[in-house]
Amino acid sequence: MLFLSWSNEKEDLIYINHEETFELHKDIIQQKRSEYVHREASEFEKAFEEHMERDDENDVDDTNIEYDQDKNEFLIYEIGNNEGDIFLEMGLKTQTEKVEHFNVPKVIPVTEYQQMMRSLNNNQRRYTLNVMNLIKNGDKQFFHFINGGAGVGKSTLIKAVYQSTLRFYNSLPGSNPETIRTALCAPTGKAAALIDGMTLHSFLSLPVNQCKHKLVQLNSDISNRIGVKLKDLQLLIIDEISMVGFTMFQHIDARLQQIMRTKKPFGGISVMVLGDFNQLRPVGDKYIFQFNNSYNALVDNPLWSLFELFELTEIMRQKDDKTFAIALSNLAKGTMTAEDIHLLKSRIVSTENLEMVKDAIRIFRSNAEVDAHNRIVLARLNTEGAIANAYDYCVGDGLASIREKVLNNVKNLKTTETYGLPLTIDLKVGAKYMMTVNIDTEDGLVNGACGKLIAIDYGKLQKTNETVPCRLWIKFSEEKTGRKARANFHNVMRNRNIDLSLTPVEPVVRQINTRSTNFKVERKQFPLVPCEAMTIYKSQGGTYEKVVVNLKKGMTRSELYVSCSRATKSIGLYLIGDFVPPKPPEPNDAVAMMFKNMRSERMMKFSLEFPEESQGERFFVMFHNVQSLNKHIFDVRSDKTFLSASMISLVETWTKSSDSLEIEGFKIIHRRDCNDIRKPFGQITYLKNDLKYENITERYEYSGKDHIEYSSIKVDDICIISVYNSPNSSFDVLKRHINEVITISKGFCEDIIVVGDFNINLKFE
């Protein structure tokens, strides 16, 4: 472009064979180039090579950096100081790979939604109703932190809020089901897959390394395209918030401001975050609630100060092993009882007895222990095996010596520095492997997904005719993991009689940023590593049927808690070594201070009043257009608000006289059913068993377009009138009936309450 004239960008620059074009116009290009370029690239490359050699001499051994490296073996970061394109930080080669793909919101079937809502405990249910009230009744932005330990139902709450908001937004006139109004995100692929969400990095195009980069601004084209996709976003839900550090939190805020084009916190979007700060702290960064410098250590991060606290405490996951759940909760707080300690110590086994424990995940504190255990297990396996070697190649122009130097340097990098793609992989059929790259979050093929290698496909390299592994067949622990990938290979699997539960995994390509200004290295390799064992950090966020934890002296409270709570039941937990119960946190512990502050000053207040929480005597009437009581009778029977009412009045019951509709603790005092076929008709009234009543009057009109039903019942000295008016009925007919029933009721009561579904806009009547 600089040395050859052109007129049409697409025809002359983009859609051409650049090598042929250069050869065709080489003389002109070199002549023009000599007029402007007075130093050859080789001079810079030679100087750069000398600089690299000096840097190599000054390299620091970072194997003892606890959180930056050792505890997150697949932390991805750049080599050198380039901030560059954030999509290169993700290891993606070209801008065509940074596709703004957003998971399309999926509404679960009505029956599944109803069952889920019935299964909520009281706190989950109240929180969901509160959020829905905030969304329906105003544009006020809200910020909620949902705190809860292992097994208290955070994932269930996420699903309840997400599905409830989707159903509401989709019910609005003119709504588009493809529009993203609520987004589910998490800091890691594994956590995102568990909630059917996206990683924060892919959703908001954030730098992969949360602690060592300034936020790279999106160019206007990308920002506009994402902005169009997210223009209707109202609520961002982030799971595993304890893994998000200060820097990433700032990036989320800044990116949303850029996309939404407003300086409001988080771009004016409401934010709901969930997590457990008793787990391991963020990798290489301050806690989310801290400033990223020392002199502000005692002051809250201003963004975090926006959030109100709501706590989940009822154990849901381990209901069948309540004692174990309580022990884990007390372990997290450092307040274990003698009974808790006895339970954990009863799970200690000798190394010899481990031979009887099949298919367990081994959890170690360090990478060195993990690597050693993986080597031992693989060496013992007498099964088909192969070595998968990475294929590295340079992209760019420059001296051959520099190219070779760059390639050699990449061979010495850790897996943490090559975007999760190892130089070599020891493959053994029957061994466990873990994915190291987020391939497809929606399909569960994410960093951290574990499975067993069942078969290896081979192919031949064109240049050397060498036979190498070209496809691996993995049996993942979760059936839903890889479902889409299996569907794409369905015909191949049937033709070759391959088990349809196996998932094909093929090599991927990632670009590794190097110190060279002229060269980038692309690596092609299977995105897997052996996983007979994993570090405590890598295990965070997952649960397993069988877990073997190697206890070491000096393990922190968080490390003990995370490793032991990976087991779903106590019988699936095996401990090696001495179990020493941890002490509670010191008063100046950062997490303890944060919770003390929030519990005293920033507890979330409900925007709704829940009758079941009210104190003292009161008479409470619950009215609802139920639209088929048979369909919703189990919802009513399990709803604490309904059950706390003195009287329940339901309309549009669609019932027949043969239907059994009893509710425990209530008696049916009035009922009107459909005669022949079920239709939008019918009333039923329940009253607490200990209350007395008198039926005053009832009536219905069902002719032409007019459909009106009402009843009047006296309880103590109050008449309660319940009304249903069809949307097609005239306002004059409604007024006549209401005047009539009120006049009759006045003969029995001075105090009258009228409840109903009137289907009238009073502003226009």
N, C-alpha and C positions, 0 to 999 in steps of 0.2 A: 504494500500500500504506500510505503514511504518513497520507494524508488521506481515505481512503475505507475504511469497514469491509468486512471480508471474512471468510468462514468456511471455504471450501474452496480451498486454494492452487492446485490444478490448474484447477478450473472458474472461479475468480474472478480469477486472476492470470496464469496461463500460457497456457491454451488460449482466448484471447480476442482480439478486435480492439481493441488499446489505444487507437487513435485514436477509434473509435466510442464506447468506454467513457468516454473523457475528455469528449467532446461531450455525452454523455447526462447525466453527473454534474458538468459543469463548474462550476455555481454552488456546489455543496457543497464541491468540491475547493478552489476559490478562497477560500471563506469559511474553511475549516479551515487552509488554507495561510497566510492572513493572520494567524492566531492564533499561528503558530509561526515564520514566516519574516519577519524584519524588514529584510533587505537583499535587493534584487533581484539576480538573476544579472548583469544588465547592468552593475551597479557593479563587480563582480569582472571582467567581461569587458573593461570600459574600462581598469581598472587593469592587467589582463594585457596588453592591446594596447600600453600605454605601456612595459611591461616588455620585451615582444618587440622593440619599436623600439630600446630601449637595447641589447638583446642583439645586434641586427643590426649596430649600429655597432661592437660589440666583437668581431664574428666574426673568427677567425684564419684566414689562408690556410694550409691544411694540405697543399697540393699537393706539398710536398717531404718529407712524412713517408714515409720509404722503405718501411717494412714495414707500417705500419698501413693505408695507403691505396694507395700507388702499386703495390705488388707484389701486392695481392690486390684486384682491381677489383670483386669480388663479395663482399667481406667485408660481412656484414650486422650492423647495430647500431642501437640506438635513438637517436632524437633527444631530447636532454634527459637527465634523470637518473632517470626512472621505472624502478624494478625490475619492478614489476607482474607480470602473468601471463606466464610464460615462453612460453606459446603465442602471445601477442601479439608477443613478440620474434621469433618465427618468421614473423610476417606473417600468421598465421591469424586469421580474423575472430572466430570464436565457439568456445565450448568443444566444440561438436559436431564441429569439425574436428580436434580433438586426439585422434583415435581411437588407442587403443593397439593398433596393427596391427603384428604381428610376422611376419616371413617364416616360413612353415612349413618345417621342415627337410626337405630333399629328399635321399633316398638314391639315389646313382647306381647303374645296373645292375651286377651282379656282374662281368661281363666288363670293363666300363670301369674298375671299381675295381681289378681284378687287373692290368690293363695299366698303370694309374697307379702302382701299388705296384712293379711291375717296373721302371718308368722312373726311380725314385728313385735318386739317387747315394748313396754310402755314408753320408754325414753326414745326409742327409734321412731315410734309412731308419732309422738308429740313433736319431735323435731321435724319430721317430714311434713306434717300438717302446718307447722309454723312457717317453714320455708315456702310452702305453697301459698300461704296467706300473704307473705311478703311479696311474692311474685305477682299475685293476682291483684293486689290492692295498692299499687304504687310503684313509682320508679326509683324509690330510695335504694341506694347501693348498700349492700351489707357484706360484712367480712366475718366469717365464723371459723374457729378452730375447734375441731372435734377431737378430743383427746380420749384415748382408750388403749388398753394393753392387749395382749394376745387373746383372741377368741371372743371379744366383746361385740362382734358384729359390725365392724366398720364397713366391710365390703358390702354387706347386706344393706346398710343404710345408704351407701353410695348408689346402689341399684334402685332402691326405693325412691330416692330423690330424683335421680336421673329419669326413671320411667314416668314418674308423676309429672315432672316438668314437660317431658315430651308429649304426654297425652294432653296436657293443658294447651301447650302451644299449637299442637296439631288440630285442636278443636276450634281454634280461632278462625273467623271468616277470612277466606282468601289465603290461608296459610299454605306453605309449601313443605311437604314432609322432608324434602332434601335440605332444607335450611338448617344451619347449625345454630341452635339457640342455647344449648347446654353442651359443654365440652368436658370429657373425662380425660385426665392426664396423670402421669406419674413420672418421676425422675429417671426410672430405668425401664428397659424393655420388658423385663420379667414382671415388674409391678404393674405396668400398663396393660400387659396381656391378661393379667388376673382380673382386671375390671373391664376388659374389652375396650380399653382406651388407647391413647397415643402417648408417646414420650413427649415431654415438654420440649425437647430439642427439635423434634420433627414438627410438632404442632406450631411452635412459634419461631422456628429457624434460629435456635440459640446455639452459641458456641458449645462444643461438646465438653471441653474442660471448664468447669464452673469456677475455677479459682485463679486461673493464670492469664485470663484474657479480658481486655476491655470488650464491651459489646460492639460488634461490627454492625453498623447501620445497613439495613437492607436497601438495595437500590430502589428507585421509585417504581420501576416496573414490577418487581417481585412484591414490594410492599402493597401496591395497588391490587395485585391479583389476590394476595392473601386477604387484604381488606375487603374485597368483594365477597369472598367466601365467608368471612366472619362478621359481616356488617350487622347481622341480627343477633350476634352472640350476647347473651344476657348473664350467663352463669358459668364460671370456670371451677371445676372440681378437681383438686389435686390430692392424690393419695400418697402415702409414705412421705409425708412432709418432713419428717426428721432427717431424711437423706438429702434434702435441699438445703444448701448452705446460703450464707448471707449474699454472696455474689450472684448466684443463680436467681435468688429472690429479686434482687435489684434488676437483673436482666429481664425477668418476666414482666415486671412493672414497666420498664422502659420500652420493651417490645410492644406491649399492648397499647401504650401511649402512642407509639409511632404508627401502629396499624390503625388504631381508632381515631388518630389525629386529634387528641385531646390531652391536656396535662393533668386530667383527673387521675387519682391513684388507680393503677391497673386499667387505665383507659376507660374508666367509667363502668367496668364490668364487676359484678358481684363475685366474690371469691369464697369458696368453701374448701378448707384444707383439713386433712385427717392424718393422724399419725400417732406414734408412740415414742416420746423422747427418752424413754428408758433404754432404747436400742442404741446402737453404735452411732456416734456423732458423724456429721458430714465429712466426706473425704477431702482433706486438705483445705478446709475452710472453717470459718466461724459458724456457730449455730445461727439459724435463720433469725433468731430474735436478738442477736448481738450485732454491734458495729464491727467492722472488719479492721479495727485498730485498738490498741490497748487503752488509750486514755478515755475512751468511751465505753469501757467494759461494764460500767455500772448503770448505763443508760440504755433503754430499749431502742432497738431499731425503729425509726419512725413508721415504717411500713407495718411492722409487726404490732405496733401500738394501736393500729386500726382494728385489730381482731378481737372478738369476744370469745370467751371459752364456754364450750358445752362438753360435758363429760359422759361417756358411756362406761358403765361399771358392771352391768350384768353379764356374766360369762355365757356365751352362746355356743361357741365352737365345741367345747369339751364338756357338754352336759352329761355325757356318760361317764366322765371321769372328773367329777366336781372337785375332789380332793387335790388332784394334780393341778387343776386350773387355779385353785386358791394358792397352792404352793408356788406356782409360777408368778402369780401376781405379787405375792409377798417377797419372792426372790428379787423381782424387779425393783421393789422399794427398799430392799435390805432389811425387812422386818419379819424374817422367817421364824415360825414357831417351832417348838420341839417336834411336833407332828410333821411339819413341812420338811424339816431336816431329815427325819427318819425316813420319809418317803423317798427323798432324793438319794440318800445313802443306800437304800434298799435296791437301787438300780445300778450299783457298782458291780462290775463283772471283771473277772481276770482275763488277761489276754488269751489264755488257752481256751477259755469257754467261748470266745468270739467265733470260733470255727462253726459253732452251731447257729450263729446269726447270719441268715442268708439275705442278700439284697438290701443291706443297710447302707445308708450314706455315712461315711466317716467324716467327722468335722475336726479340723485342727486349727491351731492358732496362727501358724505361719505357712507361707508358700513352700518353704523348704520341706516341711513335714508332709505337705500335700503331695509335692512332686515325688518324694521318696516312696510314699505309700503307693502312688499310682504306678511307679516303676516296678515295685515288688509284685503287685497284683497282675500287671500285664505280663511280667516274666513267668509267672506261674501258670498262665493260661496256655493250654496245649491245643489251641484252635488256629484256624486260618488267620493269617496276619499279613500285613504289608506296611511299608513306610511311605507316607505321603509327603513328598518334598514340595516346598513352595517354589513357584516359578516367579522370579523377580526380573523385571526388565525396565530399562530407563526410557523416559520420555523427555525429549529435548535435544538441543544441539550443543556440541562442545567437544573438547579434547577427549580422545579415547581413554587417556590415563585418568582423567577426572571421572569419566563414566565408570571405569573399573573401580576406582576408589569409592565412589558413592555406593555401588553395588556391594562391595565388601563391607562397608560400614553398616549397611542395612542388615546384613547377615548376622551382625553382632548385637542387634537391638533385641530388647526384651519384647515379649508378646504385648506388653502394655504400650509399647511404642510403635507397634505395627497394626494398630486397629483390630487387635484380637486374632490376627492370622499368624500362626506359628511358622517357624522355618521348616520344621519337620513334625509329623504326627505319627506316633506309633499306633497303628490300627490293629486291633485284635477282636475278632468276632466273639461276642458274648460279654465284652467289657462295656462299662458305662462311659458315656461321653456327654459333654456339655457344650452348647452353642456359645460362641464368643462374640457374635455379631448380631445386630438386629436386622434380620432379613425381611420379615413381614410381621409386624406387631399384631395386626388384625388376625393373622393365622396362628399366632402363638410362637412363631419361629423367631425367638428373641434371645439375646444375651442372657444366659442362665437357664435356658430350657434343657432338661436332662432326659437322656434316653439310653437304650442299649443298642449296640451295633449288632445287627443280625446278618447282614450280607454285604459283600463288596462287589461292585461291577468294575471291570477293567477295560482299558482302551490302550491304543498305541500312539506314542508321540510321532508326528509326521517326520521330524528331522532325524531322530535317532532310532526309530522303530522300537523304542523301549516300552515295555508293558507297565502301565501305571494305573493306580486306582482312579476312576473317573466319576463314580457315583457310589454313595453309601446309603444303605437302607437301615433306618433307625426306628426302633420301637420306643416312642416317647412315653414318659410316665403319665402324661395327661392325654386322654383319647382325642380331645379337641385340638391338640397341638398338631399342626401340619395337615389339617383336614382339607384345606384348599389345595395344598401341594399334592396330596394324594389324589384328589379329584382330577387334577391336570394330567396325572400319570395313570389314570384308571385303565385305559385300554392296554397300555404297556404292561401293567401289572397282571391283568387278566390273561393276556397272550402268553406271558412268561410264567404264569401260575405263581405269582408272588403274593404273599400274605397281604391282604388289602388293608391291614392295620399298620403296615410299615410306611414310613415317610421317606421319600427320596431327598437326599441332601447332596448338592453339587458344589464344586469350587466357586468362590466368588472373587471379585477383584476389588481391591481397595488401593487408593493412592496414598503413599507415605510421603509426607513433607520432609525434605532434607535441608541441609544447610546450603546446598548448592542453589545458586540463583538460576542456573540454566537447566538443571535436571530435576525431574520428579521420578520416583520409583513406584511402579505399580506391581503389586503382589497378587498372585493368583493361588488360592489355597482353600482347603475345606475350612469352614468357620467352626472348628471343633477342637476341643482338648480333652484328654482323659479326665474322667470324673468319678473315679472310685472314691475320691475324697475331695473336699472343698474347704476353703477357709471359712471362719466364722462370718466374716463380712459377706462373702459370696453367698452364704446360706440365708442371709437376712431377706425376709419377704417370702420365703418358701416354707412349706410344711411337708413332712414325709412320714410314712408309716413306721419306718425303723431308722433310728438315728444312733450312731455311736460317737460319743464326744470324748476326745482325749483331754482330760483335765491337766492343766499345768499350773505350777505355783505362780502366783502373781496375776492370775486372770482377773480382770475387772468385773464389777457387778454387771455392766452392760454385756460383756462377753459371755458370762455365765448365763445370763437371762436369754440372750439371743440364741445361743447354741442349744440350751435345754428346751426352749419353747418351739424348736423346729419339729419336735415330735407331737403328733396329734393326741396321743394317749401315753400314760406312764408306762404301760407294758411295751411300748415301742421305743423307749429311751434306755440306752445302755451307756454307762459311764465307766471310763478307765482312769484310775488314779484316785486321789483323795479329794472328796468334796468338802470345801471349806465355805460355809455360808458367808455371804458378803455383808459388810456393815452398811448401815443407811448412809445416804449422802451427807456431807458436811453442810452446815448452815449456809456457807458461802458458795456451795455448788451452783453452777450457772443454771442448770435445769430446775433445781429446787427453788432458787430465787425467782425464776420466771413464773413458776406455778403459784408461788406465794403471792406475787404481785397480781396475777390475773384472777386468782380466786377471791382476792379481797377487793379488787377494783373493776374487773372487766368480765364478770360472769354474764353470759348471754341471758337476756330477758325475753320471754315469749311475747309475741305480738298478739297471741290468742289467750283467752282465759279457758282453762279446762275445768269443767264442772267437777270432775272426779278429784280435783286438787283443792276444791273449796272447803272451807271449814264452817261448822255450825249447821243449824237447820235451814233448809230452803226447799222450795217446791220448783222442780226443774222440768220443763216440757221440751222434749226432743221431737221436732217435726222434720220430715224428709220425704221428698218425692223419690220413691225407691225404684220405680220402673222395673217391676217384676221382683216381688218379694221372694219367690222361690229361688231366683237366681242369686239373691243377696242375703238370704236368711242366715248363712254362716258368717257373713261379714257383720251383721247386726249382733249375732250371738257372741262374737269375739271382740267387739268394740267397747272399750272401757267407758267411753263417753256415753254411748247409748245405754249401757248397763247402769250408769250412775244416775240416769234420769228417773224422775218420779213417774212421768207419763211419756210414752212413745207413741206418736201419731204418724202413720205412714199412709201415703196416697199413691195412686197408680200402682196398686199391688199386683194386678193381673192375675189374681188368685181364683181358684174354684173352691167350692165348699168342702171338697174331699182332701184339700191340702192340709198337712200337719205343720203348724206354724208356731208352736209353743216356744217361749223364751223362759229359761230358768229364772225364778224370782219374780215373774210377772204373771198377771192374769189377763186374758183377752176380754175387754169390756164392750167392744163394739167392732163389728166386722161386716163388710159388704163385699160380696164376691161377684165375679162374672158369671153369667148364666150358662151360655153355650160354649163360646170360644174365648180364649184369653185375648184381652185387648187392653188399651190404656184406660183402665177403669178399676175401681175398687178402693176401699179404705179399711184400715184396721187400727185399733187403738189398744195399747197395753197399759196396765197400771200396776205399780208395785203391789205385791200380795197383801201388805199390811195396811193399805189405804182403802177407805170406803168411798163409794161413788153413787151417783144417781144419773141415769140417762135422761136428758131433758127432751131432746128432739133430734131427728135426722131426716134428711131429704136428698133426693137427687133428681136432676132433669137431664135427660139424654135424648134430645130430639133435634133433628136438623143439624145445624152447626153448633148449637148450644149444648154444652156438657158441663154441668156444675154439680158438685157433691158437697154436703156439709153435715156435721154432727155437732151437738152441744152436750157436754157432760159436766156435771157438777161434782167437784171434789172439795170437801170442807165447805167453805163459803164462796168458792170461786167457780164460775162457769168458764170452761175452756171450749171455744168454738174452733173446729178444724175445717178448713175449706180447700177444695180443689176446683180450679176454674181452667177450662181448656183454653189454649191460645186463640181458638176460633170463636169463642163465646163473645157476645157483645157486652160492653161495659154496663149498659142499662140493665140487662138481665142480671148481671153480677150484683149491682147495687140493690136491686129489688130483693134478691135472696138474702143478702147480708142484713139488710134492714129488717127483713122478716125474722131471721134467726136471732138477731139481737133483741128484738121486741119480745119474742117468746122467752128468751133467757132472762130478761130483766124481771120477769115474774118470779124467778127463783133465786137470783143472785144480784147483789149490788155491784160486785167486782166481776168484770168480764175480760177475758183474754182471747184475742182472735189471732190464730196462726194459720198460715196457708200458702199455697202456691197459686198466686192470683193471675199470673201471666198478663199483667197490665202495666204499661208504662205511665205512671202517675203524672209525668211531666206533660203528657199530651192528652190527658183525660180530665 
